[in-house]
Amino acid sequence: MPTYQYTSPENRYTIGQPWTPGVRLLILLNVGIFLLQLTFARSPLLSLVALQVPEIFENGRWWQPLTYFFLHSGFWHLAFNMFALWMFGCEVEQKMGRKWFLIYYLTAGIGAGLCVAGVGKLAGEHSLTIGASGAVFGILMAYGILFAERSITLLLFFILPVRMKAKTMVLLFGAFEFLAGVGQAFGHVSHLAHLSGLLIGYLFFRWRWPGAIPPFRAWESVKMWWFSRRVRKIDPEEYLDEILEKISRQGRGSLNQQEREILDEASRRRRDHWRGPN
């Protein structure tokens, strides 16, 4: 079983790696199938491989959860999914190895399809779903787990640069998909497939590599935000044991800015205490 280490947020990272074998295979396969779609655009066979509810149950088309995520509705649909697969998938594959990376990708895609079909059946919907987004969101979850403490920069609305940790990025994507799904935003986008890909990816790690999942305590984040609101009123000794435990578990590089300030303040106070009054 692979051994994972948390990545220090000080490590500088440029998104986009040389193609790894598994990522290259998946991209070429998706592009090749898309060209076949264009060639046989009016063929009734295409409706057999897309994920259709309730046909998957009524007509016994149980292969559709495996085939739907290799189809795409257009060039940009394909391009965005494959770009995200390359952007995050190469390093994930380097960590997991090609065999487990491909198993993970297929599991996320199939699992997302089964979730969409099951919920659609329970809701009495008639729907058709295609696209690799569920599997790609699974890759995003893997990236957030394996590189949880890595600082990355996202372009908010493709304009504003926002710096955050990888695990925070995954949580934000998940929250956005949930809210968009509840609000029925972007009607032709399957937010359920995206959320299902994240969930299946998380459950896969819980089963296969539970030790790789980083600790993330929401209460700790709330406390650190509150610290930043009243920096001068903090008693650093109150939180020192918790910070030292985090250092022993993940290394000093895992500390955020508020935790470092608290640690520095505690060190300063202890030095002043030992020096005594002037």
N, C-alpha and C positions, 0 to 999 in steps of 0.2 A: 504494500500500500504506500502511495506517495506520502512524503512528509512535507507539510506546509509551514511556512513561516510568515509572520506578519511583516508587511513592508513599511518601512519608515516613511512618514509623510515628507521628510526632507528630500527623499529621492526624487530627482527631476525625471519627468517622463514625457515623451513625445508620443502621442497616440498614432498608431499605424506601424505595424511591424512587417518584416518580410513574410511572404506567404508561408504558412506551415502546411504540411501535406493534407491534413484533414480539412482545413479551411479551403484550400485550393480545390480539393475534390468536390466539396459542397457547392462552391461558387460555380465551378464549371458545369456541374450537374444541373443546377438551377437555371443557368443561362441556356444550356442545351435544351432543356425541357421547355423553356420559354420560346425558343426558336421553333420548336415543334408545335407549340400552341399557335404561333403566328401562321405556320404552314397549314395547320388543320383547324383553323379558327371556327369553322362551321360544322365540324364533325360532332356527331352526338356522343362520341366516346368521351369528350371532355366532361360532360355532365355526369359520367360514371365515376370519375376520379376526384371531383370536387366534393367537399363535405356538405351533404344536403340533409336537412332535417325537415320532415320525418322520414325521408326515403331510406336513410341509412338503416332504420329499424324496420320499416314496413317491407322493404325489398331485400333485406339482408345484405346490404353493401358494406360489410364489415372492414373492407380494405381501405375505405375512404379516410379514416384517421391517419393512415400511413401515407396516402398519396396527395392529400389536399395541400400540404405545406411545401410541395415542390411546384405548385402552380402560382401564377401571379396575374393580376388584372391589367397590368400595363408596364411600360418601361420604368417609370419612376417608382412604382410599387416594388419592382424587382431591385432597382438601383439602391433605394434606401435600405432595404433589408440586407442586401449583400454588402453594402458599405459598412453597416453596423456589425455584420458578422465578421468582416475583415478587421474592423477597428478594435473590437473587443475579443474576438475569438482566437486570434493568433497567440496571444500570451496565455489565454486560458488553456489552449491545447498544449503549449509548452509545459504548463504545470501538470496537467492531467495525463498527458500522453495521448497519442492519436486514437488508440483503441477506445479508451474511456471517454474521450472527447466526443467521438462519433456516437457512442452508446448514449451519452448524456444528451446530445443534440436530438437524436431520434426520440428519446424518452420524453423530452420537453415538448417536442412537436406533437407526438402521438397523444401525450397526456392532455395537452391543451385542446386538441381536437375532441377527445372523449368528453372533456368538461363542457365544451361548447355544445356537443351533441346531447349530452345528458340534460343540461339546463334547458336547452331548446325544446327537448321532448317534454320535460315537466311543465314548461311554460306554454306548450301547445303552439310553438312558433313554426313558421315555414321560412327557412333560411338557407343560404348557400355561402360557404366560407372557403376562401383560398388564401394562400400566402404563408410565408415562413415566419411571420411576426411572433407567433407563440414560441417557436424554437429559439428565435433570436432574443426574446425577452428572457428565456431560460439562460442563454449565454450571458446576458447582462447580470442576472442574479449570480452566476458563477464568478464573474469578474468582481462584483461587489463583495463576495465572500473571500476570494483568494487574494484580493488586493484592497482589503477593507480600509486600511489606514493611508492609502495613497491619495495624495492631493491631486486633483485634476481640475481643469478649467473648462466650463461649459459656456457656450454663447447663448444667453437667455434671449429668446426671440431672434436668434441669429445675429444679435447686435451687442448686447451687454455681457461682458465676461464675468462669470461668477465662479469663484474657487470654492471647492468643497471636497470632502472625502468621498471615496468611491462608495462606501456603504451608505452615506447620506444620499448620494445620487440615486441609488437603487430605491431607497425609501421614498424619495420625492417622485420618481417615476411611478412607483406603485400607488402612491396617494393620488397622483394626477389621473392615472387610469381608472382608479376607483371612482373618483369624483366625476370624471367624464362619462363613465358608464352609467352612474346613477342619474346624471343629468342628460343622458342620451345625446351627448355632444358628438359631433363628427359622425353622422348617421351611418356611413358606409364602413366605419372602422369597428372591428370586433375587439372592444375593450376587454371582454370576457376572455378572449384568447390570450391577450397580453397578460392579464392578471393570472390566468391559469399557468402560463409559461413560467412566470415568477414563482408561483406556488410549487409547481412540479419540480422546478430546479432546486428550491430550498429543501423539499422533502427528499430529493435524490441525495443531497449532501448529508442530510440527517441520517439517511440509511447507510450511505457508503463511506463518508468521511466526516463524521460528526465533529471531530476535533478541529476541522478546518473552519468551522463557523465561528466568527469572531464575536466576543461579547458586545452587546449593545444595549445599554440600559437607558431608557428614555428619561428616567428620573435623574440620572447622572447628568444628562445634557441640560435638563431644566435647571438643576442646581448651578451648573457652570454658567448658564446664561444669567442667573440671578446674581452670581458672584460679580460678573462684569458690570452689573448695575450699581453695585455698592463696594467697589474694590477696597476702599480705605477702611471699611467697617468689618472686613473679614477677619476672623480668628483662624489663621492658617493651621494651627495645631488640631483644629476640629476635623480637618479633612486630610491631614498629612498621612495617616495610616492607609487610607483608601488610595491615595496617589502612589505611595510607596509599593503597595500591593500591585497596582497597575504596572509600575516599572518592572517589578520582578517577573510579572507574567508576560508582558509584551515588549519591554525595553523602554528606555527613556524617550526614544523617538516617537512613541505612540501618544505622548502627552499633547494636549491642545494648549492654546496660548494661555487660557485662564489657569490651567493646572500648573503650567510652568511658573506663572507669576506667583501662585500660592506657594509653590516649592521654594522659589527664590526668597519670598518674604519670610517663610519659616526659617530658612538658613540664615538670613540676615538677623532675625530676632535672636536666634540661638547664639550667633557670634557676638552680638551686643551683650547678651546675658553673661557670657563667659568673660568678656572683657571687664564687665562691671562699670560703675560710674567713673567718670573722668575726675 
